[in-house]
Amino acid sequence: MPQRWLVVAATVETATLVLLLANLATVHVPSVASALGPVHGFCYLVVIALAWQLPAPTRVRALSLVPAVGGLLVVRAAPAR
């Protein structure tokens, strides 16, 4: 079950980062950054918490600490249940 939520949180974390960078590179609307920034940060913390609950080697769980794509790396490297 944690792995399913890890996929969701990792996808949202990466998507919000892409949207934040796209906003910064184009129109730079401050309200978009203030709305998406906390969502991105929360998802980053959720990815770390969920990854450390997986029955995977420590090196795989430590991948969750990589910003932006760590969760996706954990999903790819963790054994399927």
Kinemage of the C-alpha trace (Angstrom):
@kinemage 1
@onewidth
@group {chain A} dominant
@subgroup {mainchain}
@vectorlist {calphas} color= white
{ca met a 1} P 0.000 0.000 0.000
{ca pro a 2} L 2.732 2.583 0.766
{ca gln a 3} L 4.210 1.963 -2.673
{ca arg a 4} L 0.970 3.007 -4.402
{ca trp a 5} L 0.903 6.277 -2.433
{ca leu a 6} L 4.603 6.729 -3.129
{ca val a 7} L 3.895 6.664 -6.871
{ca val a 8} L 1.180 9.308 -6.450
{ca ala a 9} L 3.305 11.565 -4.236
{ca ala a 10} L 6.373 11.243 -6.482
{ca thr a 11} L 4.339 12.080 -9.566
{ca val a 12} L 2.756 15.130 -7.925
{ca glu a 13} L 6.152 16.265 -6.606
{ca thr a 14} L 7.718 16.134 -10.062
{ca ala a 15} L 4.691 17.672 -11.771
{ca thr a 16} L 4.548 20.611 -9.371
{ca leu a 17} L 8.254 21.255 -9.868
{ca val a 18} L 7.769 21.298 -13.644
{ca leu a 19} L 4.868 23.725 -13.260
{ca leu a 20} L 6.858 25.946 -10.889
{ca leu a 21} L 9.783 26.090 -13.310
{ca ala a 22} L 7.485 26.729 -16.276
{ca asn a 23} L 5.843 29.571 -14.366
{ca leu a 24} L 9.245 31.013 -13.494
{ca ala a 25} L 10.467 30.783 -17.090
{ca thr a 26} L 7.370 32.323 -18.637
{ca val a 27} L 4.875 34.626 -16.934
{ca his a 28} L 6.098 34.370 -13.310
{ca val a 29} L 2.750 34.765 -11.580
{ca pro a 30} L 3.496 34.981 -7.834
{ca ser a 31} L 0.181 33.397 -6.828
{ca val a 32} L 1.033 30.261 -8.818
{ca ala a 33} L 4.321 29.969 -6.968
{ca ser a 34} L 2.658 30.508 -3.599
{ca ala a 35} L 0.069 27.850 -4.359
{ca leu a 36} L 2.355 25.207 -5.871
{ca gly a 37} L 5.430 25.737 -3.697
{ca pro a 38} L 3.930 24.326 -0.494
{ca val a 39} L 2.331 21.441 -2.404
{ca his a 40} L 5.713 20.559 -3.878
{ca gly a 41} L 7.421 20.750 -0.486
{ca phe a 42} L 4.752 18.650 1.203
{ca cys a 43} L 4.958 15.981 -1.494
{ca tyr a 44} L 8.742 15.906 -1.129
{ca leu a 45} L 8.386 15.181 2.584
{ca val a 46} L 5.675 12.573 1.970
{ca val a 47} L 7.915 10.823 -0.577
{ca ile a 48} L 10.716 10.608 1.977
{ca ala a 49} L 8.401 9.313 4.715
{ca leu a 50} L 6.802 6.689 2.467
{ca ala a 51} L 10.095 5.539 0.982
{ca trp a 52} L 11.543 4.832 4.417
{ca gln a 53} L 8.561 2.573 5.174
{ca leu a 54} L 9.279 0.286 2.228
{ca pro a 55} L 10.961 -3.071 2.785
{ca ala a 56} L 13.847 -2.108 0.527
{ca pro a 57} L 17.604 -1.753 1.019
{ca thr a 58} L 18.785 1.458 2.646
{ca arg a 59} L 20.488 2.627 -0.546
{ca val a 60} L 17.149 2.432 -2.389
{ca arg a 61} L 15.322 4.296 0.374
{ca ala a 62} L 18.080 6.932 0.459
{ca leu a 63} L 17.275 7.796 -3.166
{ca ser a 64} L 14.152 9.524 -1.843
{ca leu a 65} L 16.378 12.324 -0.552
{ca val a 66} L 17.217 13.397 -4.118
{ca pro a 67} L 15.092 16.486 -4.810
{ca ala a 68} L 12.572 16.466 -7.674
{ca val a 69} L 13.078 12.908 -8.946
{ca gly a 70} L 14.003 10.927 -5.832
{ca gly a 71} L 10.577 9.417 -5.441
{ca leu a 72} L 10.510 8.249 -9.032
{ca leu a 73} L 13.954 6.688 -8.564
{ca val a 74} L 12.728 4.811 -5.483
{ca val a 75} L 9.646 3.547 -7.319
{ca arg a 76} L 11.842 2.271 -10.126
{ca ala a 77} L 14.459 0.668 -7.860
{ca ala a 78} L 12.222 -0.774 -5.138
{ca pro a 79} L 11.130 -4.377 -5.488
{ca ala a 80} L 7.506 -4.752 -6.544
{ca arg a 81} L 5.096 -6.143 -3.968
